[in-house]
Amino acid sequence: MPQLANPRRKADWRDKTITNRHWQPSPFGLTAEGRLDYRGFPFAVPQYQNLQSVDLSYVSPWHGTTFLVHAVMEDCDFTGAAMGTLDESFLRCRFELTTFDNTGLSGVFNACSFVQAKLLRCHSNAHFTDCDFRDASFADADFSRARFVRCNFEGARFKRADLHKAIFVGCRPSDTQLAACYCNDDIRFESEEGEVIEATMPAPAEHPLLAWTDRYLKRLEGGG
């Protein structure tokens, strides 16, 4: 396992043309869903990976979060993991109950599940297509300029989120969700045919820094 997670030579890993290089077969066999079983993998997943049908749910590297940089992932499971930066291409991957805290998501996400994920203080300008964000939390996240196509936001929470200039195609958060954002101006809504849909935006929530400043000034005015 240490050899798998910590290769000595950079060239051992920087080859994304070979799927599951060094990962197949898994010494633990397959999960019930047919993925290579690496559940609870205790090391960091190396960068520059091309992984397909690998179960890395609850991955728990000793040094902290799991970073998937320059990664091509298909049908991989990261349920319950603590994730760092994600970058490049993710197809039908699961990030359910996953925690993203003050990290970045970039690249392309197709048919991925973020159900009950915590996208706290994250920033992203990625393209999300047919992704499921039910009951996810976007608290304090900056998804300005991100693009969402046919995504599901049922039950998602956008407290103090920034959706400035985000694009929604064939989908949209509810007015209540948009009102919870502190920045929801210049959002663009489009039909799946590319036609712009005019929409009246609800007033955004007060910027957290301005709210803190107002409370501080009122405290000074009241003598402490």
Secondary structure as GFF3:
##gff-version 3
##sequence-region A 1 224
A	DSSP	alpha_helix	2	5	.	.	.	ID=ss1
A	DSSP	three_ten_helix	10	12	.	.	.	ID=ss2
A	DSSP	beta_strand	36	37	.	.	.	ID=ss3
A	DSSP	beta_strand	50	52	.	.	.	ID=ss4
A	DSSP	beta_strand	54	55	.	.	.	ID=ss5
A	DSSP	beta_strand	66	74	.	.	.	ID=ss6
A	DSSP	beta_strand	82	91	.	.	.	ID=ss7
A	DSSP	beta_strand	99	101	.	.	.	ID=ss8
A	DSSP	beta_strand	104	110	.	.	.	ID=ss9
A	DSSP	beta_strand	118	120	.	.	.	ID=ss10
A	DSSP	beta_strand	123	124	.	.	.	ID=ss11
A	DSSP	beta_strand	127	129	.	.	.	ID=ss12
A	DSSP	beta_strand	147	149	.	.	.	ID=ss13
A	DSSP	beta_strand	167	169	.	.	.	ID=ss14
A	DSSP	alpha_helix	175	179	.	.	.	ID=ss15
A	DSSP	beta_strand	188	190	.	.	.	ID=ss16
A	DSSP	alpha_helix	208	221	.	.	.	ID=ss17
###
